[in-house]
Amino acid sequence: MAGKKDVSRRAFMRDAAKTAAGITAGAATMKTARAGVYKSILPSSVLGANEMIGTGYLGTGVMGGGNLMYGMQRPDIMPIATCDIHPRNRAQGHARARAKNPEATVHEDYREIIDNDDVDAVVVSTSDHWHALMCIAACDAGKAVYCEKPLGTTVEEGQVMLAAARRNNTVFQCGTIQRSGEHFQEAVDIVKNGTLGQIAHVHTFSIDMLAPTGIGNPPSTDDPERWKSYGPWIEYQGWVEHKPFNPNRWLYNFRWFYDYAGGKLTDWGVHLIDIVIWAMGEDKAPKNVSASGGKFIMTDNRTTPDTINASWEFDDYLLTFTNRVWNSYADQVHSSDNHGIIFYGTKGTLKLSRMGYQLIPGANEQYIPERGPYESAEAQEVDKPSLLYEPHLEDFVNCIRSGEKPISDVETCHKSSTICHIGNAAYLAGAKLTWDAENERFSDGPADAVAEANEWIARPYLNGYTLG
């Protein structure tokens, strides 16, 4: 690939738009019109049909490495730069990118990628507590954004991310890939068209089969020599309360510590609940939320529960989520499923997972005709998984070119992430709480619990960091 251009394509487009806005609005209002008119016409990330999309990857571990791999398979995507503060992931990500672009650069500071005018789109695959800062910076820099779920670690982070995307007219795709799966779309249509009748309960679950030792109990330490192989521990923690180094708090296992994530409720709950609200109505919001559980089996050092049941009451249905990490039995679509969704309707039941779906008729031979007619749906089944990553990335690329909203836009992911965040807040507060969806705050319940829950969904940024 050629070296850095003297005048980047993005800078050229920006300057051209400013000139057009100035001519239209007149000299007296030129400063205001330059930004406003351009953004109202075209997202800053939009590209022509034949232009190569330059990408920057923030985080190149398990998910980031996979996102990089799928991007490199496309002829219209060129990896420009990769970033990771973990030495092993940084080296592996750079090597992968250089296989397609020998001039791809490698970085430890994500801001160097944000500042690179040759990068049209950034892919954020870091631990959850870094999603907000990176995405906000990318939006304000005029990049398109692909961000793994959940949308940050707090409701407030989601609010600020949504605002940044909207003020910059950003093409913002979230990693809730199931929306792009053909059989998931079919299942959503089954729910929406009334095939199941009236649905009053939707259950979601995520289950595993771990030994009681779980992720283990490695010792913590303040000795920099002990964490040298992991990279800059202080910088990794960023805005959250700083703790002594522990290897379980980094890489994949960060998910099980409330400092950086929200356990299974945000790790898998967002995927599942995202499909539920898509099917049941994204204009609906929960009124009340409660959650119970605990760390009953695992002897490891995780801070999130090994068992949790969460419940959200909507106006016309109940949504529930169950997680246990020590027993993997459930009413799955397929025996290999670890996750699933079950829609319970008056005419039938729909079981849905990444392995397919089953529509089970609601009627049987035992009902009593004298008590009235009993309508039943007809059995349906899809017993093979759909492609997820490929069409999801295709949608993102198409939207970068057209400026349209992607199928998993930031607003939809904010809604599904928020439901999971308030579930964790109710669990930590230990009470059933009333949710004010318009103001996105808890409004009623035991006073101490309401205060604690509201503090959790808007945790303060520490250590000199600020949100937005």
PAMAR-353630 format. One record per residue (C-alpha): residue number from 1; y, z, x. Coordinates in nm, 2 decimals. Layout:
FIBA_NUM_Y_Z_X
...
END
This chain:
FIBA_1_0.00_0.00_0.00
FIBA_2_0.35_-0.07_0.12
FIBA_3_0.56_0.20_0.27
FIBA_4_0.83_0.39_0.06
FIBA_5_1.07_0.15_-0.10
FIBA_6_1.44_0.16_-0.01
FIBA_7_1.52_0.17_-0.38
FIBA_8_1.24_0.28_-0.61
FIBA_9_1.15_0.12_-0.94
FIBA_10_1.23_0.44_-1.12
FIBA_11_1.57_0.47_-0.96
FIBA_12_1.65_0.11_-1.04
FIBA_13_1.55_0.15_-1.40
FIBA_14_1.76_0.47_-1.43
FIBA_15_2.07_0.31_-1.28
FIBA_16_2.04_0.00_-1.50
FIBA_17_2.01_0.21_-1.81
FIBA_18_2.31_0.42_-1.71
FIBA_19_2.52_0.10_-1.66
FIBA_20_2.41_-0.03_-2.01
FIBA_21_2.50_0.30_-2.17
FIBA_22_2.84_0.31_-2.01
FIBA_23_2.92_-0.04_-2.13
FIBA_24_2.82_0.05_-2.48
FIBA_25_2.99_0.38_-2.51
FIBA_26_3.31_0.31_-2.32
FIBA_27_3.46_0.48_-2.02
FIBA_28_3.58_0.79_-2.20
FIBA_29_3.23_0.90_-2.30
FIBA_30_3.03_0.74_-2.02
FIBA_31_2.90_1.06_-1.87
FIBA_32_2.75_1.17_-2.20
FIBA_33_2.62_0.83_-2.30
FIBA_34_2.44_0.75_-1.98
FIBA_35_2.16_1.01_-2.03
FIBA_36_2.16_1.02_-2.41
FIBA_37_2.15_0.65_-2.49
FIBA_38_1.89_0.57_-2.23
FIBA_39_1.65_0.85_-2.34
FIBA_40_1.68_0.75_-2.70
FIBA_41_1.59_0.39_-2.62
FIBA_42_1.31_0.44_-2.37
FIBA_43_1.11_0.73_-2.22
FIBA_44_1.20_0.76_-1.85
FIBA_45_0.83_0.72_-1.77
FIBA_46_0.78_0.39_-1.95
FIBA_47_0.65_0.10_-1.73
FIBA_48_0.60_-0.27_-1.78
FIBA_49_0.27_-0.42_-1.88
FIBA_50_0.18_-0.54_-1.53
FIBA_51_0.32_-0.26_-1.32
FIBA_52_0.09_-0.03_-1.12
FIBA_53_0.11_0.34_-1.22
FIBA_54_0.17_0.56_-0.92
FIBA_55_0.01_0.90_-0.97
FIBA_56_0.04_1.24_-0.81
FIBA_57_-0.23_1.50_-0.85
FIBA_58_-0.14_1.87_-0.86
FIBA_59_-0.47_2.06_-0.81
FIBA_60_-0.77_1.88_-0.68
FIBA_61_-1.05_2.12_-0.75
FIBA_62_-1.32_2.08_-1.01
FIBA_63_-1.11_1.95_-1.29
FIBA_64_-0.85_1.79_-1.07
FIBA_65_-1.11_1.62_-0.86
FIBA_66_-1.26_1.47_-1.18
FIBA_67_-0.92_1.36_-1.31
FIBA_68_-0.86_1.19_-0.97
FIBA_69_-1.20_1.02_-0.98
FIBA_70_-1.14_0.88_-1.33
FIBA_71_-0.79_0.76_-1.23
FIBA_72_-0.92_0.58_-0.93
FIBA_73_-1.17_0.39_-1.13
FIBA_74_-0.88_0.21_-1.31
FIBA_75_-0.73_-0.10_-1.14
FIBA_76_-0.38_-0.01_-1.28
FIBA_77_-0.36_0.34_-1.13
FIBA_78_-0.27_0.40_-0.77
FIBA_79_-0.29_0.75_-0.62
FIBA_80_0.03_0.81_-0.43
FIBA_81_-0.01_1.18_-0.34
FIBA_82_-0.23_1.48_-0.38
FIBA_83_-0.15_1.86_-0.37
FIBA_84_-0.36_2.17_-0.35
FIBA_85_-0.29_2.50_-0.17
FIBA_86_-0.66_2.57_-0.11
FIBA_87_-0.75_2.40_0.22
FIBA_88_-1.09_2.27_0.11
FIBA_89_-0.97_2.12_-0.21
FIBA_90_-0.66_1.98_-0.04
FIBA_91_-0.87_1.80_0.22
FIBA_92_-1.13_1.67_-0.04
FIBA_93_-0.86_1.54_-0.27
FIBA_94_-0.67_1.37_0.00
FIBA_95_-0.99_1.20_0.13
FIBA_96_-1.07_1.07_-0.22
FIBA_97_-0.72_0.93_-0.27
FIBA_98_-0.72_0.76_0.06
FIBA_99_-1.04_0.58_-0.03
FIBA_100_-0.82_0.37_-0.27
FIBA_101_-0.48_0.41_-0.10
FIBA_102_-0.49_0.47_0.28
FIBA_103_-0.12_0.56_0.27
FIBA_104_-0.17_0.84_0.01
FIBA_105_0.01_1.16_0.12
FIBA_106_-0.12_1.51_0.10
FIBA_107_0.09_1.82_0.02
FIBA_108_0.07_2.20_-0.01
FIBA_109_0.40_2.22_-0.21
FIBA_110_0.39_2.05_-0.55
FIBA_111_0.76_2.00_-0.55
FIBA_112_0.73_1.73_-0.28
FIBA_113_0.53_1.52_-0.53
FIBA_114_0.77_1.59_-0.81
FIBA_115_1.05_1.47_-0.59
FIBA_116_0.87_1.15_-0.49
FIBA_117_1.02_0.85_-0.67
FIBA_118_0.71_0.64_-0.62
FIBA_119_0.51_0.88_-0.85
FIBA_120_0.53_0.77_-1.21
FIBA_121_0.29_1.03_-1.36
FIBA_122_0.17_1.37_-1.25
FIBA_123_-0.17_1.51_-1.33
FIBA_124_-0.17_1.90_-1.35
FIBA_125_-0.51_2.05_-1.30
FIBA_126_-0.43_2.39_-1.15
FIBA_127_-0.50_2.74_-1.27
FIBA_128_-0.34_2.80_-1.61
FIBA_129_-0.06_3.02_-1.49
FIBA_130_0.09_2.73_-1.29
FIBA_131_0.08_2.47_-1.58
FIBA_132_0.43_2.55_-1.72
FIBA_133_0.64_2.54_-1.40
FIBA_134_0.48_2.22_-1.28
FIBA_135_0.50_2.04_-1.61
FIBA_136_0.86_2.14_-1.68
FIBA_137_0.96_2.02_-1.33
FIBA_138_0.78_1.69_-1.39
FIBA_139_0.94_1.64_-1.72
FIBA_140_1.29_1.70_-1.58
FIBA_141_1.21_1.46_-1.30
FIBA_142_1.13_1.18_-1.54
FIBA_143_0.76_1.17_-1.48
FIBA_144_0.49_1.11_-1.74
FIBA_145_0.26_1.42_-1.75
FIBA_146_-0.11_1.48_-1.80
FIBA_147_-0.19_1.85_-1.81
FIBA_148_-0.52_2.03_-1.85
FIBA_149_-0.55_2.27_-2.14
FIBA_150_-0.44_2.53_-2.23
FIBA_151_-0.06_2.48_-2.24
FIBA_152_0.01_2.77_-2.00
FIBA_153_-0.08_3.13_-2.04
FIBA_154_0.17_3.25_-2.30
FIBA_155_0.33_3.12_-2.63
FIBA_156_0.67_3.13_-2.46
FIBA_157_0.55_2.90_-2.18
FIBA_158_0.44_2.65_-2.44
FIBA_159_0.77_2.66_-2.62
FIBA_160_0.96_2.58_-2.30
FIBA_161_0.72_2.31_-2.20
FIBA_162_0.76_2.15_-2.54
FIBA_163_1.13_2.17_-2.51
FIBA_164_1.13_2.01_-2.17
FIBA_165_0.91_1.72_-2.29
FIBA_166_1.13_1.66_-2.59
FIBA_167_1.46_1.66_-2.41
FIBA_168_1.33_1.42_-2.15
FIBA_169_1.14_1.20_-2.40
FIBA_170_0.83_1.26_-2.18
FIBA_171_0.50_1.09_-2.24
FIBA_172_0.29_1.41_-2.22
FIBA_173_-0.09_1.39_-2.26
FIBA_174_-0.29_1.71_-2.27
FIBA_175_-0.65_1.75_-2.15
FIBA_176_-0.79_1.81_-2.50
FIBA_177_-1.02_1.51_-2.45
FIBA_178_-1.23_1.55_-2.76
FIBA_179_-0.96_1.39_-2.97
FIBA_180_-1.05_1.06_-2.79
FIBA_181_-1.42_1.08_-2.87
FIBA_182_-1.53_0.84_-3.14
FIBA_183_-1.78_1.08_-3.30
FIBA_184_-1.51_1.35_-3.31
FIBA_185_-1.28_1.11_-3.49
FIBA_186_-1.55_1.03_-3.74
FIBA_187_-1.61_1.40_-3.80
FIBA_188_-1.24_1.46_-3.85
FIBA_189_-1.24_1.18_-4.11
FIBA_190_-1.53_1.33_-4.29
FIBA_191_-1.34_1.66_-4.33
FIBA_192_-1.01_1.49_-4.42
FIBA_193_-1.16_1.26_-4.69
FIBA_194_-1.31_1.55_-4.88
FIBA_195_-1.68_1.46_-4.82
FIBA_196_-1.75_1.83_-4.76
FIBA_197_-1.56_1.94_-5.07
FIBA_198_-1.34_2.25_-5.04
FIBA_199_-1.37_2.41_-4.69
FIBA_200_-1.30_2.78_-4.68
FIBA_201_-1.45_2.87_-4.34
FIBA_202_-1.46_2.70_-4.01
FIBA_203_-1.65_2.87_-3.72
FIBA_204_-1.62_2.79_-3.35
FIBA_205_-1.83_2.92_-3.07
FIBA_206_-1.87_2.92_-2.69
FIBA_207_-2.18_3.08_-2.55
FIBA_208_-2.34_3.12_-2.21
FIBA_209_-2.65_3.28_-2.06
FIBA_210_-2.54_3.48_-1.76
FIBA_211_-2.72_3.77_-1.59
FIBA_212_-2.54_4.10_-1.63
FIBA_213_-2.42_4.07_-1.27
FIBA_214_-2.20_3.78_-1.38
FIBA_215_-1.96_3.66_-1.12
FIBA_216_-2.03_3.96_-0.90
FIBA_217_-1.81_4.23_-0.76
FIBA_218_-1.67_4.12_-0.42
FIBA_219_-1.43_4.37_-0.26
FIBA_220_-1.05_4.32_-0.28
FIBA_221_-0.84_4.34_0.03
FIBA_222_-0.48_4.33_0.15
FIBA_223_-0.58_4.19_0.49
FIBA_224_-0.45_3.83_0.53
FIBA_225_-0.73_3.75_0.77
FIBA_226_-0.97_3.80_0.48
FIBA_227_-0.81_3.54_0.26
FIBA_228_-0.71_3.29_0.53
FIBA_229_-0.99_3.04_0.43
FIBA_230_-0.85_3.03_0.08
FIBA_231_-0.49_2.96_0.17
FIBA_232_-0.16_3.13_0.08
FIBA_233_-0.27_3.41_-0.16
FIBA_234_0.08_3.53_-0.23
FIBA_235_0.21_3.18_-0.32
FIBA_236_-0.10_3.12_-0.54
FIBA_237_-0.02_3.42_-0.75
FIBA_238_0.34_3.31_-0.80
FIBA_239_0.51_3.46_-1.10
FIBA_240_0.24_3.71_-1.21
FIBA_241_0.20_4.06_-1.09
FIBA_242_0.07_4.05_-0.73
FIBA_243_-0.27_4.20_-0.67
FIBA_244_-0.49_4.25_-0.36
FIBA_245_-0.68_3.94_-0.27
FIBA_246_-1.02_3.89_-0.44
FIBA_247_-1.22_3.57_-0.42
FIBA_248_-1.31_3.58_-0.79
FIBA_249_-0.94_3.55_-0.88
FIBA_250_-0.92_3.20_-0.73
FIBA_251_-1.10_2.87_-0.78
FIBA_252_-1.31_2.84_-1.10
FIBA_253_-1.33_3.21_-1.17
FIBA_254_-0.96_3.26_-1.22
FIBA_255_-1.04_3.19_-1.59
FIBA_256_-1.18_3.54_-1.64
FIBA_257_-0.87_3.73_-1.53
FIBA_258_-0.59_3.78_-1.77
FIBA_259_-0.33_3.75_-1.50
FIBA_260_-0.40_3.38_-1.47
FIBA_261_-0.58_3.27_-1.79
FIBA_262_-0.72_3.39_-2.12
FIBA_263_-1.10_3.40_-2.08
FIBA_264_-1.32_3.18_-2.30
FIBA_265_-1.07_3.19_-2.58
FIBA_266_-0.83_2.97_-2.40
FIBA_267_-1.09_2.80_-2.17
FIBA_268_-1.30_2.66_-2.45
FIBA_269_-1.14_2.78_-2.76
FIBA_270_-0.85_2.54_-2.72
FIBA_271_-1.09_2.24_-2.72
FIBA_272_-1.27_2.36_-3.03
FIBA_273_-0.97_2.48_-3.23
FIBA_274_-0.77_2.17_-3.15
FIBA_275_-1.03_1.96_-3.34
FIBA_276_-1.03_2.22_-3.63
FIBA_277_-0.65_2.20_-3.69
FIBA_278_-0.66_1.82_-3.65
FIBA_279_-0.91_1.81_-3.93
FIBA_280_-0.78_2.09_-4.15
FIBA_281_-0.41_2.01_-4.12
FIBA_282_-0.18_2.05_-3.83
FIBA_283_0.10_2.15_-4.06
FIBA_284_-0.09_2.47_-4.14
FIBA_285_-0.05_2.79_-3.94
FIBA_286_-0.24_3.12_-3.94
FIBA_287_-0.08_3.41_-4.13
FIBA_288_-0.29_3.69_-3.99
FIBA_289_-0.50_3.73_-3.68
FIBA_290_-0.75_3.99_-3.55
FIBA_291_-1.00_4.01_-3.27
FIBA_292_-1.25_4.26_-3.15
FIBA_293_-1.50_4.28_-2.87
FIBA_294_-1.52_4.42_-2.52
FIBA_295_-1.70_4.41_-2.18
FIBA_296_-2.03_4.54_-2.29
FIBA_297_-2.29_4.37_-2.06
FIBA_298_-2.12_4.23_-1.75
FIBA_299_-2.09_4.45_-1.45
FIBA_300_-1.87_4.21_-1.26
FIBA_301_-1.49_4.24_-1.20
FIBA_302_-1.37_4.01_-1.47
FIBA_303_-1.09_4.15_-1.69
FIBA_304_-1.16_3.94_-1.99
FIBA_305_-1.43_4.04_-2.24
FIBA_306_-1.79_3.92_-2.23
FIBA_307_-1.81_3.94_-2.61
FIBA_308_-1.53_3.86_-2.85
FIBA_309_-1.49_3.77_-3.22
FIBA_310_-1.15_3.64_-3.32
FIBA_311_-1.04_3.56_-3.68
FIBA_312_-0.73_3.37_-3.81
FIBA_313_-0.65_3.37_-4.18
FIBA_314_-0.48_3.06_-4.31
FIBA_315_-0.36_3.01_-4.67
FIBA_316_-0.67_2.82_-4.77
FIBA_317_-0.94_2.89_-4.51
FIBA_318_-1.07_3.13_-4.25
FIBA_319_-1.11_3.02_-3.88
FIBA_320_-1.33_3.22_-3.65
FIBA_321_-1.43_3.20_-3.28
FIBA_322_-1.72_3.38_-3.11
FIBA_323_-1.79_3.40_-2.74
FIBA_324_-2.06_3.59_-2.56
FIBA_325_-2.15_3.51_-2.20
FIBA_326_-2.49_3.68_-2.20
FIBA_327_-2.68_3.52_-2.49
FIBA_328_-2.67_3.14_-2.56
FIBA_329_-2.84_3.13_-2.90
FIBA_330_-2.63_2.97_-3.18
FIBA_331_-2.66_2.72_-3.47
FIBA_332_-2.61_2.43_-3.23
FIBA_333_-2.62_2.06_-3.30
FIBA_334_-2.84_2.03_-3.00
FIBA_335_-3.04_2.29_-2.80
FIBA_336_-2.84_2.21_-2.49
FIBA_337_-2.50_2.28_-2.66
FIBA_338_-2.30_2.57_-2.53
FIBA_339_-2.01_2.50_-2.77
FIBA_340_-1.96_2.39_-3.12
FIBA_341_-1.77_2.38_-3.45
FIBA_342_-1.92_2.43_-3.80
FIBA_343_-1.72_2.34_-4.11
FIBA_344_-1.86_2.51_-4.42
FIBA_345_-1.77_2.32_-4.74
FIBA_346_-1.87_2.34_-5.11
FIBA_347_-2.06_2.01_-5.08
FIBA_348_-2.21_2.04_-4.74
FIBA_349_-2.19_2.18_-4.39
FIBA_350_-2.08_1.98_-4.08
FIBA_351_-2.20_2.09_-3.73
FIBA_352_-2.01_1.92_-3.45
FIBA_353_-2.02_1.93_-3.07
FIBA_354_-2.00_1.70_-2.77
FIBA_355_-2.36_1.60_-2.83
FIBA_356_-2.29_1.46_-3.18
FIBA_357_-2.27_1.59_-3.54
FIBA_358_-2.49_1.67_-3.84
FIBA_359_-2.38_1.67_-4.20
FIBA_360_-2.61_1.89_-4.40
FIBA_361_-2.61_1.85_-4.78
FIBA_362_-2.49_2.15_-4.97
FIBA_363_-2.71_2.13_-5.28
FIBA_364_-3.08_2.22_-5.30
FIBA_365_-3.35_2.23_-5.56
FIBA_366_-3.29_2.60_-5.64
FIBA_367_-2.95_2.58_-5.81
FIBA_368_-2.94_2.65_-6.19
FIBA_369_-2.82_2.35_-6.39
FIBA_370_-2.71_2.57_-6.68
FIBA_371_-2.44_2.71_-6.46
FIBA_372_-2.27_2.37_-6.41
FIBA_373_-2.30_2.06_-6.20
FIBA_374_-2.34_2.11_-5.82
FIBA_375_-2.20_1.82_-5.62
FIBA_376_-2.35_1.76_-5.27
FIBA_377_-2.26_1.54_-4.98
FIBA_378_-2.52_1.30_-4.84
FIBA_379_-2.68_1.37_-4.50
FIBA_380_-2.53_1.20_-4.20
FIBA_381_-2.60_1.24_-3.83
FIBA_382_-2.48_1.11_-3.49
FIBA_383_-2.71_1.22_-3.22
FIBA_384_-2.54_1.09_-2.90
FIBA_385_-2.22_1.19_-2.73
FIBA_386_-1.91_0.97_-2.72
FIBA_387_-1.71_0.87_-2.42
FIBA_388_-1.42_1.12_-2.38
FIBA_389_-1.25_1.10_-2.04
FIBA_390_-1.22_0.72_-2.02
FIBA_391_-1.06_0.66_-2.36
FIBA_392_-0.84_0.96_-2.31
FIBA_393_-0.70_0.83_-1.99
FIBA_394_-0.67_0.48_-2.15
FIBA_395_-0.46_0.63_-2.42
FIBA_396_-0.24_0.80_-2.16
FIBA_397_-0.19_0.47_-1.96
FIBA_398_-0.11_0.28_-2.28
FIBA_399_0.15_0.53_-2.39
FIBA_400_0.31_0.53_-2.04
FIBA_401_0.36_0.16_-2.09
FIBA_402_0.47_0.17_-2.46
FIBA_403_0.66_0.51_-2.47
FIBA_404_0.45_0.62_-2.77
FIBA_405_0.31_0.97_-2.82
FIBA_406_-0.04_1.01_-2.69
FIBA_407_-0.33_1.13_-2.91
FIBA_408_-0.31_1.48_-2.75
FIBA_409_0.06_1.52_-2.73
FIBA_410_0.23_1.83_-2.60
FIBA_411_0.31_1.94_-2.95
FIBA_412_-0.05_1.93_-3.07
FIBA_413_-0.17_2.12_-2.77
FIBA_414_0.10_2.38_-2.81
FIBA_415_-0.03_2.45_-3.16
FIBA_416_-0.39_2.49_-3.06
FIBA_417_-0.30_2.69_-2.74
FIBA_418_-0.08_2.92_-2.95
FIBA_419_-0.37_3.00_-3.19
FIBA_420_-0.58_3.10_-2.89
FIBA_421_-0.30_3.30_-2.72
FIBA_422_-0.23_3.51_-3.03
FIBA_423_-0.60_3.57_-3.06
FIBA_424_-0.60_3.72_-2.72
FIBA_425_-0.28_3.92_-2.80
FIBA_426_-0.45_4.07_-3.11
FIBA_427_-0.75_4.16_-2.91
FIBA_428_-0.54_4.33_-2.64
FIBA_429_-0.33_4.51_-2.89
FIBA_430_-0.63_4.62_-3.09
FIBA_431_-0.50_4.55_-3.44
FIBA_432_-0.49_4.30_-3.72
FIBA_433_-0.14_4.14_-3.70
FIBA_434_0.08_3.91_-3.91
FIBA_435_0.19_3.60_-3.75
FIBA_436_0.54_3.45_-3.82
FIBA_437_0.47_3.08_-3.73
FIBA_438_0.83_2.97_-3.79
FIBA_439_0.96_3.20_-3.52
FIBA_440_0.64_3.22_-3.33
FIBA_441_0.63_3.60_-3.31
FIBA_442_0.42_3.88_-3.46
FIBA_443_0.61_4.03_-3.75
FIBA_444_0.39_4.29_-3.91
FIBA_445_0.11_4.54_-3.83
FIBA_446_0.10_4.87_-3.65
FIBA_447_0.44_4.90_-3.48
FIBA_448_0.30_4.97_-3.13
FIBA_449_0.05_4.69_-3.16
FIBA_450_0.31_4.44_-3.27
FIBA_451_0.53_4.53_-2.98
FIBA_452_0.25_4.50_-2.73
FIBA_453_0.13_4.17_-2.87
FIBA_454_0.48_4.02_-2.86
FIBA_455_0.52_4.13_-2.50
FIBA_456_0.19_3.96_-2.42
FIBA_457_0.29_3.62_-2.57
FIBA_458_0.62_3.62_-2.37
FIBA_459_0.52_3.79_-2.04
FIBA_460_0.82_3.81_-1.80
FIBA_461_0.83_3.60_-1.49
FIBA_462_0.82_3.82_-1.18
FIBA_463_0.87_3.78_-0.80
FIBA_464_1.19_3.57_-0.82
FIBA_465_1.04_3.31_-1.05
FIBA_466_1.21_3.20_-1.37
FIBA_467_1.06_3.00_-1.66
FIBA_468_1.24_2.67_-1.70
END
